[in-house]
Amino acid sequence: MSLPPLRVNSRIAIARSELRWNFVRSSGPGGQNVNKVNSKVQLRWSVRQTSALPEPVRERMLSRYARRINERGELLIASQRYRDQARNVADCLAKLRELVLAVASPPRQRKTTAPPRRAREQRLSDKRATAEKKRRRAPPPADE
């Protein structure tokens, strides 16, 4: 039985066969169970070699998350939020979906606009008021 792909949006779906899982012992609370259950989940996904991402999305992913991607081009996501493995697997998948969704659409280009005339006038009047305040603090000029 093959699992359905991870749906990010209508255009991007990541095949489960591209995801590699490691299960290790978790730190933190758990009592005696913490020493015998591998509940921490590590997900590895090769961003460079995946066929799920269009090229512009892959480039944005590689540049935005460069610190999270290792030298082999793998994104590492870990979860130990919950005490059971299945919930941590679901948490890793949710984290991966959020990361890809954040770079799925291109950033909007900023339209350059000039500041309004009122804002320029206000800035200059504030500047004059500050200069006047500081000028009044100065000692009076010495008369010769």
Rosetta silent file (secondary structure, phi, psi, omega in degrees, C-alpha in Angstrom):
SEQUENCE: MSLPPLRVNSRIAIARSELRWNFVRSSGPGGQNVNKVNSKVQLRWSVRQTSALPEPVRERMLSRYARRINERGELLIASQRYRDQARNVADCLAKLRELVLAVASPPRQRKTTAPPRRAREQRLSDKRATAEKKRRRAPPPADE
SCORE:     score description
SCORE:     0.000 S_00000001
   1 L     0.000  122.306  178.438    0.000    0.000    0.000 S_00000001
   2 L   -97.895  142.761 -178.959    1.522    3.318   -1.035 S_00000001
   3 L   -79.334  150.979  177.781    0.702    6.458    0.847 S_00000001
   4 L   -67.845  154.070  179.662   -0.842    9.428   -0.957 S_00000001
   5 L   -67.049  157.110  176.913    1.508   12.283   -1.820 S_00000001
   6 E   -78.375  112.957 -178.997    1.844   15.255    0.510 S_00000001
   7 E   -83.621  120.256  177.786   -0.349   17.960   -1.065 S_00000001
   8 L   -95.040  -51.755  172.808    1.145   21.432   -0.647 S_00000001
   9 L  -151.411 -165.454 -175.826   -1.151   23.267   -3.066 S_00000001
  10 L   -68.833  -22.583 -177.841   -2.901   22.542   -6.365 S_00000001
  11 L  -100.728  -23.784 -172.908    0.411   22.489   -8.287 S_00000001
  12 L  -116.818  123.434  174.759    2.823   20.902   -5.798 S_00000001
  13 E  -137.409  126.612 -177.583    2.550   17.384   -4.415 S_00000001
  14 E   -98.791  122.900  179.123    5.531   15.626   -2.828 S_00000001
  15 L   -67.109  138.556 -179.459    5.697   11.858   -3.314 S_00000001
  16 H   -65.975  -22.248  179.571    6.110    9.978   -0.037 S_00000001
  17 H   -69.964  -18.100  178.191    8.851    7.890   -1.666 S_00000001
  18 H   -81.642  -13.244 -176.502   11.066   11.017   -1.754 S_00000001
  19 E   -92.822  132.577  176.165   10.900   11.380    2.040 S_00000001
  20 E  -111.699  134.827 -175.966   13.420    9.554    4.240 S_00000001
  21 E  -115.230  142.624  169.133   12.608    8.988    7.902 S_00000001
  22 E  -127.661  139.963  178.408   14.801    8.377   10.958 S_00000001
  23 E  -120.840  122.626 -177.259   13.371    7.533   14.355 S_00000001
  24 E  -132.058  170.348  179.644   15.487    8.224   17.436 S_00000001
  25 L   -73.224  136.897 -176.757   15.012    8.539   21.150 S_00000001
  26 L   -89.256  152.302  173.089   13.514   11.806   22.226 S_00000001
  27 L   -91.660  174.499  175.535   14.739   14.020   25.019 S_00000001
  28 L    93.157 -166.313 -173.708   12.473   15.568   27.580 S_00000001
  29 L   -68.242  158.067  178.682    9.630   14.185   29.678 S_00000001
  30 L   158.996   -3.876  177.558    8.241   10.701   29.232 S_00000001
  31 H    67.014 -143.122 -178.804    9.156    8.795   32.344 S_00000001
  32 H   -68.312  -25.424 -177.601   10.496    5.280   31.888 S_00000001
  33 H   -62.748  -29.882 -173.637    9.101    5.221   28.353 S_00000001
  34 H   -62.889  -24.406 -177.371   11.633    7.807   27.144 S_00000001
  35 H   -88.258   -6.184 -176.771   14.469    5.278   27.349 S_00000001
  36 L  -129.452   -3.819 -177.385   12.866    2.588   25.190 S_00000001
  37 L  -117.808  130.579  177.479   10.689    4.285   22.554 S_00000001
  38 L   -88.261   81.101 -175.147   12.023    6.036   19.448 S_00000001
  39 L   -94.502  -17.316  177.729    9.444    8.794   19.345 S_00000001
  40 E   -75.290  137.771 -176.402   11.578   11.610   17.888 S_00000001
  41 E  -118.266  133.978  173.734   11.191   11.862   14.132 S_00000001
  42 E  -119.964  126.192  179.879   13.714   13.212   11.635 S_00000001
  43 E  -110.304  130.542  175.991   12.581   13.843    8.081 S_00000001
  44 E  -119.080  132.173  179.567   15.066   14.250    5.227 S_00000001
  45 E  -138.075  125.521 -177.666   13.967   15.494    1.821 S_00000001
  46 E   -80.201  103.633 -178.375   16.308   16.160   -1.086 S_00000001
  47 L   -70.510  -37.408 -177.701   15.352   19.617   -2.329 S_00000001
  48 L   -68.777  -33.443 -172.695   17.931   19.555   -5.150 S_00000001
  49 L  -103.360   -2.024 -176.802   16.826   16.222   -6.616 S_00000001
  50 L   -70.291  147.097  175.435   13.065   16.333   -6.132 S_00000001
  51 L   -99.175   -0.114 -176.156   10.773   16.306   -9.144 S_00000001
  52 L   -79.900  -23.729 -174.350    7.896   17.794   -7.142 S_00000001
  53 L  -100.871  134.180  168.950    9.083   21.399   -7.249 S_00000001
  54 L   -65.330  154.993 -174.116    9.068   23.681  -10.280 S_00000001
  55 H   -56.691  -44.975  179.255   12.486   25.250  -10.865 S_00000001
  56 H   -61.924  -36.761  179.395   11.620   28.791   -9.590 S_00000001
  57 H   -68.495  -40.282  178.487   10.167   27.319   -6.376 S_00000001
  58 H   -61.048  -43.263  179.825   13.260   25.114   -5.925 S_00000001
  59 H   -63.523  -42.804  177.816   15.538   28.154   -6.282 S_00000001
  60 H   -64.354  -38.386  179.297   13.526   30.145   -3.721 S_00000001
  61 H   -63.772  -46.613 -178.246   13.579   27.126   -1.384 S_00000001
  62 H   -66.300  -35.472 -179.014   17.351   26.721   -1.700 S_00000001
  63 H   -80.175  -41.100 -176.637   18.044   30.413   -1.127 S_00000001
  64 H   -71.782  -37.424 -176.920   15.535   31.046    1.670 S_00000001
  65 L  -111.173   34.409 -178.057   16.316   27.909    3.686 S_00000001
  66 H   -58.356  -33.396 -178.014   20.026   27.607    2.845 S_00000001
  67 H   -74.074  -19.817 -178.930   20.936   27.281    6.530 S_00000001
  68 H   -96.628   -5.181 -177.057   18.572   24.316    6.961 S_00000001
  69 E  -106.057  129.886 -176.673   19.792   22.439    3.874 S_00000001
  70 L   -81.579 -177.622 -175.299   22.949   20.326    4.159 S_00000001
  71 L   -67.880  -19.892  177.160   25.740   19.932    1.589 S_00000001
  72 L   -86.692    0.533  178.826   23.914   17.014   -0.100 S_00000001
  73 L    84.324   20.706 -178.592   20.911   19.268   -0.736 S_00000001
  74 E  -100.985  135.256  173.318   18.703   17.666    1.918 S_00000001
  75 E   -89.658  128.380 -179.718   16.299   19.593    4.093 S_00000001
  76 E  -108.988  124.609  177.298   16.236   18.198    7.635 S_00000001
  77 E  -125.942  132.610 -179.594   13.099   18.599    9.733 S_00000001
  78 E  -125.671  151.459  176.376   12.798   17.108   13.214 S_00000001
  79 E  -145.232  130.398  172.800    9.927   16.821   15.647 S_00000001
  80 L  -138.046   27.072 -176.862    9.805   15.632   19.233 S_00000001
  81 L   -65.075  -36.568 -175.801    6.822   17.714   20.301 S_00000001
  82 L  -109.516  164.434 -177.989    4.659   14.686   21.082 S_00000001
  83 L   -87.055   -9.072  178.160    5.338   11.491   22.989 S_00000001
  84 L  -118.616  148.890 -171.392    4.231    9.188   20.194 S_00000001
  85 H   -63.074  -41.697 -175.528    5.872    8.634   16.845 S_00000001
  86 H   -62.420  -40.398  179.214    2.785    8.941   14.624 S_00000001
  87 H   -69.885  -33.719  176.407    1.948   12.438   15.844 S_00000001
  88 H   -69.892  -34.061  174.694    5.571   13.531   15.351 S_00000001
  89 H   -62.610  -47.077  178.970    5.485   12.169   11.777 S_00000001
  90 H   -62.337  -36.293  178.422    2.343   14.234   11.120 S_00000001
  91 H   -65.896  -41.486  177.369    4.046   17.265   12.718 S_00000001
  92 H   -62.486  -43.139  179.494    7.074   16.877   10.407 S_00000001
  93 H   -64.082  -38.610  178.144    4.803   16.669    7.363 S_00000001
  94 H   -65.907  -40.394  178.157    2.941   19.801    8.485 S_00000001
  95 H   -63.668  -43.446  178.991    6.249   21.655    8.950 S_00000001
  96 H   -62.233  -43.988  179.744    7.438   20.579    5.490 S_00000001
  97 H   -60.499  -42.963  179.622    4.156   21.676    3.935 S_00000001
  98 H   -63.953  -41.376 -179.677    4.422   25.111    5.602 S_00000001
  99 H   -63.591  -44.620 -178.963    8.030   25.601    4.419 S_00000001
 100 H   -69.792  -39.085  179.807    7.191   24.746    0.815 S_00000001
 101 H   -63.308  -31.948 -179.333    3.991   26.787    0.896 S_00000001
 102 H   -67.302  -26.743 -179.954    5.959   29.838    2.076 S_00000001
 103 H  -109.642    4.033 -175.789    8.070   29.804   -1.115 S_00000001
 104 H   -65.865  -38.912  179.778    5.432   28.424   -3.511 S_00000001
 105 L  -103.892  142.549 -178.061    4.295   31.800   -4.787 S_00000001
 106 L   -67.109  149.377  179.115    6.796   34.406   -5.976 S_00000001
 107 L   -66.123  142.713  179.860    7.254   37.474   -3.779 S_00000001
 108 L   -71.897  137.804  178.570    5.238   40.464   -4.900 S_00000001
 109 L   -75.140  136.852  179.967    7.239   43.236   -6.494 S_00000001
 110 L   -80.239  132.407  174.924    7.144   46.504   -4.592 S_00000001
 111 L   -85.400  124.740 -179.045    5.782   49.448   -6.489 S_00000001
 112 L   -75.647  130.234 -179.980    8.036   52.425   -5.910 S_00000001
 113 L  -131.914  151.221  176.859    6.075   55.396   -4.684 S_00000001
 114 L   -87.506  149.351  177.166    7.065   58.868   -3.593 S_00000001
 115 L   -66.966  147.888  179.990    6.161   59.986   -0.089 S_00000001
 116 L   -62.154  154.030 -178.341    3.100   62.253    0.013 S_00000001
 117 H   -60.155  -39.687  179.935    3.696   66.026    0.040 S_00000001
 118 H   -61.556  -38.816  179.767    2.107   66.344    3.490 S_00000001
 119 H   -67.089  -40.565  177.586    4.559   63.791    4.908 S_00000001
 120 H   -63.670  -43.934  179.516    7.543   65.673    3.450 S_00000001
 121 H   -62.692  -41.996 -179.768    6.255   68.973    4.871 S_00000001
 122 H   -63.451  -42.724  179.092    5.677   67.364    8.291 S_00000001
 123 H   -61.856  -43.946 -178.998    9.188   65.892    8.322 S_00000001
 124 H   -68.949  -37.557  178.955   10.776   69.241    7.480 S_00000001
 125 H   -68.645  -37.259  175.778    8.705   71.150   10.042 S_00000001
 126 H   -63.751  -38.654  179.914    9.647   68.603   12.714 S_00000001
 127 H   -65.202  -42.515  178.003   13.271   69.003   11.692 S_00000001
 128 H   -64.580  -40.332 -179.753   13.039   72.792   11.985 S_00000001
 129 H   -64.007  -41.185  178.923   11.372   72.525   15.395 S_00000001
 130 H   -65.072  -42.447  179.539   14.135   70.222   16.681 S_00000001
 131 H   -63.522  -41.292  179.428   16.836   72.545   15.350 S_00000001
 132 H   -64.519  -42.505  179.543   15.152   75.555   16.980 S_00000001
 133 H   -59.738  -45.000 -179.273   14.841   73.716   20.310 S_00000001
 134 H   -69.864  -33.965  178.704   18.560   72.864   20.277 S_00000001
 135 H   -64.938  -37.275  179.993   19.503   76.416   19.202 S_00000001
 136 H   -69.630  -22.755  179.543   17.620   77.811   22.233 S_00000001
 137 H   -76.169  -22.449 -175.089   19.603   75.530   24.559 S_00000001
 138 L   -67.972  150.313  177.385   22.914   77.041   23.464 S_00000001
 139 L   -65.759  152.141  179.108   24.481   79.768   25.652 S_00000001
 140 L   -63.876  150.221 -179.211   23.880   83.317   24.413 S_00000001
 141 L   -65.548  145.716 -179.940   26.557   84.743   22.128 S_00000001
 142 L   -78.818  127.842  178.021   29.242   86.766   23.900 S_00000001
 143 L   -83.998  138.588 -179.684   28.998   90.511   23.078 S_00000001
 144 L  -103.091    0.000    0.000   32.244   92.223   22.289 S_00000001
